């Protein structure tokens, strides 16, 4: 899943954390220049599009998602 997000969004950083250790609930943190000028909803849609197949099978839910541009990530 991490590799698919990385490739689809040419992301600088992708972290996918298994919340409960069962692979069914994950938290996702992505930093990508592709998010420039996009709303938070549009950014989330971009990530969901990259992992659509996993959401149909292995992953039950994305419990939390953080999407930032490189500039936003540098401020944090």
C-alpha positions as CSV (number, residue, x, y, z in Angstrom):
1,X,0.0,0.0,0.0
2,X,2.8,2.4,0.9
3,X,4.5,1.8,-2.4
4,X,1.3,2.4,-4.4
5,X,0.8,5.7,-2.7
6,X,4.4,6.6,-3.2
7,X,4.3,5.9,-6.9
8,X,0.9,7.4,-7.6
9,X,1.6,10.7,-5.9
10,X,5.4,10.8,-6.3
11,X,5.4,11.4,-2.6
12,X,8.4,12.5,-0.6
13,X,7.2,10.6,2.4
14,X,4.5,7.9,3.0
15,X,3.9,6.3,6.3
16,X,1.3,3.6,6.7
17,X,0.7,2.4,10.3
18,X,-1.2,-0.7,11.2
19,X,-3.4,0.6,14.1
20,X,-4.5,-2.7,15.7
21,X,-1.9,-5.1,14.3
22,X,-4.4,-6.9,12.1
23,X,-3.8,-5.0,8.9
24,X,-7.5,-4.0,8.7
25,X,-7.2,-0.5,10.2
26,X,-4.5,1.9,9.1
27,X,-3.3,5.4,9.6
28,X,-1.8,7.1,6.6
29,X,0.6,10.1,6.5
30,X,1.6,11.5,3.1
31,X,3.8,14.4,2.0
32,X,3.6,15.2,-1.7
33,X,4.0,18.2,-4.0
34,X,1.0,16.8,-5.9
35,X,-1.2,18.2,-3.1
36,X,-0.3,21.9,-3.9
37,X,-3.4,23.9,-4.4
38,X,-5.7,21.0,-3.5
39,X,-8.4,21.0,-0.8
40,X,-8.1,18.5,2.0
41,X,-10.9,16.5,0.5
42,X,-9.3,16.4,-2.9
43,X,-6.0,15.3,-1.3
44,X,-7.7,12.4,0.5
45,X,-9.4,11.4,-2.7
46,X,-6.0,11.2,-4.4
47,X,-4.7,8.9,-1.7
48,X,-7.9,6.7,-1.8
49,X,-7.6,6.4,-5.6
50,X,-4.1,5.0,-5.2
51,X,-5.2,2.3,-2.7
52,X,-8.7,1.5,-4.0
53,X,-8.0,-2.2,-4.5
54,X,-6.6,-2.7,-1.0
55,X,-9.7,-1.0,0.4
56,X,-11.9,-3.5,-1.4
57,X,-10.1,-6.5,0.2
58,X,-7.4,-6.3,2.8
59,X,-8.0,-3.0,4.6
60,X,-11.3,-2.4,6.3
61,X,-10.8,1.3,7.3
62,X,-8.4,4.2,7.1
63,X,-8.8,5.5,10.7
64,X,-6.7,8.7,10.1
65,X,-5.1,10.4,7.2
66,X,-2.7,13.3,7.1
67,X,-1.9,14.9,3.7
68,X,0.6,17.7,3.4
69,X,2.7,19.5,0.8
70,X,6.5,19.6,1.4
71,X,6.1,23.3,2.6
72,X,3.4,22.4,5.1
73,X,5.4,19.5,6.4
74,X,8.5,21.7,6.9
75,X,6.5,24.0,9.1
76,X,5.4,21.2,11.4
